[in-house]
Amino acid sequence: MKKSVRFLVYPVLFSLGFIANATTVIPPRFDELVSRAQIIFEGEVTGLQSQWIGEGAQHRIVTFVTFKVTDTLKGDPGTTYSMRMLGGTVDGRTMEVSDAPKFKVGDHDLLFVENNGSQFIPLVGIQHGRFRIQKDQSGRDTLLTGEGQPLTDVNQLGGDEQAVAHAKASLSLNDFKTAIQGRMRQQSQAKGKIQ
């Protein structure tokens, strides 16, 4: 029999000091995604493992999502990378975090990771730090945002509806990677001028 322990999420988050992050997520703009991420990589989910951790008020379920890394844009995730996320199912008991992305083996994603191991969902802006990669009708790799919408322009990130209205075609994975690398160069140059 499957029991749900959703009601435990808010007390657990509150006790961990995460309640504000769990209830309000402001979609980050492209600049913020790139600058806040400690690691940016493309990968495929190869494994999911849920387990109980902590004691007393800190007792909670976490899921380790393991990826085979196929391309690295920032940081050093290695050839495999594991993210620890709050929530999952253990022995028929389920803990869920609303708006948290749900992964399954075989998912192909581009991820913007921050504070893995210490943040309850270690993605910049929770679901906004995950981009699903899928083939379009022509066989080209394109992306879906955390809301499941086609990514047509980096300026649509953070809620710029005008960018969506003016864009005609989905952005390719390669074009998105080029934009990320360009933004990283700009941010690095700006830091160099400040110091």
C-alpha positions as CSV (number, residue, x, y, z in Angstrom):
1,M,0.0,0.0,0.0
2,K,1.4,3.3,-1.1
3,K,1.3,6.1,1.6
4,S,2.0,9.7,0.8
5,V,3.9,11.9,3.3
6,R,3.4,15.2,1.4
7,F,2.2,16.8,4.7
8,L,5.7,16.2,6.0
9,V,7.4,18.3,3.4
10,Y,6.5,21.7,4.8
11,P,7.5,20.9,8.4
12,V,10.8,19.4,7.1
13,L,11.4,22.4,4.8
14,F,10.6,24.8,7.6
15,S,12.9,23.0,10.0
16,L,15.7,23.2,7.4
17,G,15.1,26.9,6.7
18,F,13.9,26.3,3.1
19,I,10.2,27.3,3.4
20,A,10.7,30.5,1.4
21,N,12.4,28.7,-1.4
22,A,9.7,26.0,-1.4
23,T,6.8,28.5,-1.7
24,T,8.0,31.2,-4.0
25,V,10.2,30.6,-7.1
26,I,10.9,33.6,-9.3
27,P,12.0,32.4,-12.7
28,P,15.6,33.4,-13.2
29,R,16.6,35.3,-16.3
30,F,19.3,33.8,-18.6
31,D,22.1,35.8,-17.0
32,E,21.2,34.6,-13.6
33,L,20.9,31.0,-14.7
34,V,24.5,31.1,-16.0
35,S,26.0,33.1,-13.2
36,R,24.4,31.2,-10.3
37,A,25.1,27.8,-11.7
38,Q,28.2,26.2,-10.3
39,I,27.9,23.4,-12.8
40,I,26.3,23.3,-16.2
41,F,26.2,20.1,-18.1
42,E,24.3,17.9,-20.6
43,G,23.6,14.4,-19.5
44,E,21.3,11.4,-19.5
45,V,19.7,9.9,-16.4
46,T,21.2,6.5,-15.7
47,G,19.9,5.8,-12.2
48,L,17.5,6.9,-9.4
49,Q,18.0,5.9,-5.8
50,S,15.7,7.0,-2.9
51,Q,16.6,6.7,0.8
52,W,15.8,8.0,4.2
53,I,18.4,10.3,5.8
54,G,18.6,12.3,9.0
55,E,17.0,11.8,12.4
56,G,14.1,13.4,14.3
57,A,12.8,16.6,12.6
58,Q,15.5,16.2,10.0
59,H,14.3,12.7,8.9
60,R,13.4,12.9,5.2
61,I,13.5,11.0,1.9
62,V,16.0,12.1,-0.7
63,T,16.6,10.8,-4.2
64,F,20.0,10.6,-5.8
65,V,19.6,11.2,-9.5
66,T,22.7,9.9,-11.4
67,F,23.6,11.2,-14.9
68,K,26.1,10.1,-17.6
69,V,27.7,13.4,-18.5
70,T,27.9,13.9,-22.3
71,D,29.0,17.6,-22.4
72,T,30.3,20.0,-19.7
73,L,29.8,23.8,-20.1
74,K,30.8,25.0,-16.6
75,G,32.4,23.4,-13.6
76,D,33.7,19.8,-13.4
77,P,30.9,17.2,-13.0
78,G,33.2,14.4,-14.2
79,T,31.9,11.6,-16.4
80,T,29.0,10.8,-14.1
81,Y,27.3,13.2,-11.8
82,S,24.8,12.6,-8.9
83,M,22.3,15.2,-7.6
84,R,20.7,14.9,-4.2
85,M,17.1,16.0,-4.3
86,L,14.5,16.2,-1.5
87,G,11.6,13.7,-2.1
88,G,11.1,10.3,-3.5
89,T,9.5,6.9,-2.5
90,V,11.0,4.4,0.0
91,D,9.1,1.3,1.2
92,G,5.8,2.6,-0.2
93,R,6.1,6.0,1.5
94,T,6.3,9.0,-0.8
95,M,7.5,12.6,-0.1
96,E,7.0,15.2,-2.8
97,V,8.1,18.7,-3.3
98,S,5.7,20.8,-5.4
99,D,7.2,22.1,-8.7
100,A,10.3,19.9,-8.3
101,P,11.3,18.3,-11.6
102,K,10.6,14.6,-11.9
103,F,13.4,12.5,-13.5
104,K,13.3,9.0,-15.0
105,V,16.0,6.8,-16.4
106,G,16.7,7.8,-20.0
107,D,15.8,11.5,-19.6
108,H,18.2,13.7,-21.7
109,D,18.7,17.1,-20.1
110,L,20.8,20.3,-19.9
111,L,21.1,21.2,-16.2
112,F,22.1,24.4,-14.3
113,V,23.2,23.1,-10.8
114,E,23.9,25.0,-7.6
115,N,24.6,23.9,-4.0
116,N,24.2,20.2,-4.7
117,G,24.1,18.3,-1.4
118,S,23.0,21.4,0.7
119,Q,20.0,22.8,-1.3
120,F,16.7,20.8,-1.3
121,I,16.5,20.9,-5.1
122,P,20.0,21.7,-6.4
123,L,18.9,23.4,-9.6
124,V,18.9,27.2,-10.2
125,G,15.3,28.2,-9.8
126,I,14.2,24.6,-9.0
127,Q,12.4,23.5,-12.3
128,H,13.8,26.5,-14.2
129,G,17.3,25.0,-14.0
130,R,16.3,21.9,-16.1
131,F,15.9,21.9,-19.9
132,R,14.6,18.7,-21.4
133,I,16.3,17.8,-24.7
134,Q,14.2,16.4,-27.5
135,K,14.4,15.9,-31.2
136,D,12.1,18.1,-33.4
137,Q,10.5,16.8,-36.6
138,S,13.7,17.4,-38.6
139,G,15.8,15.4,-36.1
140,R,17.4,18.5,-34.5
141,D,18.0,18.6,-30.7
142,T,15.8,21.3,-29.2
143,L,14.8,22.2,-25.6
144,L,11.8,22.4,-23.4
145,T,11.8,24.7,-20.4
146,G,10.9,23.6,-16.9
147,E,7.3,24.5,-17.7
148,G,7.3,22.2,-20.7
149,Q,7.4,25.0,-23.3
150,P,9.7,25.1,-26.3
151,L,12.7,27.3,-25.7
152,T,12.7,29.8,-28.6
153,D,14.9,32.5,-27.3
154,V,17.1,32.9,-24.2
155,N,15.4,36.2,-23.5
156,Q,12.1,34.3,-22.8
157,L,13.7,33.0,-19.6
158,G,12.5,34.9,-16.6
159,G,9.1,35.6,-18.0
160,D,9.8,37.8,-21.0
161,E,6.6,37.1,-23.0
162,Q,7.6,39.5,-25.8
163,A,10.6,37.3,-26.7
164,V,8.3,34.4,-27.0
165,A,5.9,36.3,-29.3
166,H,8.7,37.4,-31.6
167,A,10.5,34.1,-31.9
168,K,9.5,31.7,-34.7
169,A,11.5,28.5,-34.3
170,S,12.7,26.5,-31.3
171,L,16.3,27.2,-30.3
172,S,18.6,24.3,-31.0
173,L,20.7,22.7,-28.3
174,N,23.9,23.8,-30.0
175,D,22.6,27.4,-30.3
176,F,21.7,27.4,-26.6
177,K,25.1,26.0,-25.6
178,T,26.8,28.8,-27.8
179,A,24.7,31.4,-26.0
180,I,25.7,30.0,-22.6
181,Q,29.4,30.0,-23.5
182,G,29.0,33.6,-24.8
183,R,27.3,34.7,-21.6
184,M,30.0,33.1,-19.5
185,R,32.7,35.0,-21.4
186,Q,30.9,38.2,-20.9
187,Q,30.5,37.6,-17.2
188,S,34.1,36.7,-16.9
189,Q,35.2,39.8,-18.7
190,A,32.9,42.0,-16.5
191,K,34.4,40.4,-13.4
192,G,37.9,41.2,-14.7
193,K,37.1,44.8,-15.2
194,I,35.7,45.2,-11.7
195,Q,38.8,43.7,-10.0
